[in-house]
Amino acid sequence: AQKVTQAQTEISVVEKEDVTLDCVYETRDTTYYLFWYKQPPSGELVFLIRRNSFDEQNEISGRYSWNFQKSTSSFNFTITASQVVDSAVYFCAVPYSGAGSYQLTFGKGTKLSVIP
Amino acid sequence: DSGVTQTPKHLITATGQRVTLRCSPRSGDLSVYWYQQSLDQGLQFLIQYYNGEERAKGNILERFSAQQFPDLHSELNLSSLELGDSALYFCASSVAPINSGANVLTFGAGSRLTVL
């Protein structure tokens, strides 16, 4: 069955520091997608990125970057030069298939606090 | 605004009562998912509907039920409420096809239920 482990429950960094959030997943699928979502203090869940297991190239979007390594089943997320607005809970997720449809299985999340 | 509308935003009720949470998906999205977020269990998938039909069930209690109407809005009914049902309930929607792990779920702002 699909499983996502985010070992870091809480992380605190000082503004402008870089921070990496770890994600280790288990999946029975040979091809799959991986996701990151962000939940700011306001509570909504916001989609950040989707990666295909075929593509192991690192992806960069502004201050955000993602390192996907299929060999270690990891999909880590790095924020460069963190800002206070990055303070949120970040969730890694992997799709789980049942009865012909997919749902997302989420990790427990990592709470990031960026201190000014 | 994600385009997924959930009402009510907050709800306080007593044990033993019944409540209904409502969700309107993004325009064009046929699939609706319900998730429960609690401190101890994290984000748990409850149930999924596609174009009016139930497609998958997760960790949904027998006291809970849901449906999706012809206009695609969905309702989650929670009955015989217990203290442990206090949680943030999210609705998400996605565009077809549902048999793809590539689907990006767009979440609503959630309905926070407090059972006293």
Interface residues (C-beta under 8 A of the other chain):
Chain A: D29 Y32 Y33 F35 Y37 S42 G43 E44 L45 V46 F47 R50 N52 F91 P95 Y96 S97 G98 A99 G100 S101 Y102 Q103 L104 T105 F106 G107 K108 G109
Chain B: S2 S31 Y33 G42 L43 F45 Q48 Y50 R55 A56 G58 L88 F90 A92 I98 N99 S100 G101 A102 N103 V104 L105 T106 F107 G108 A109 G110 R112
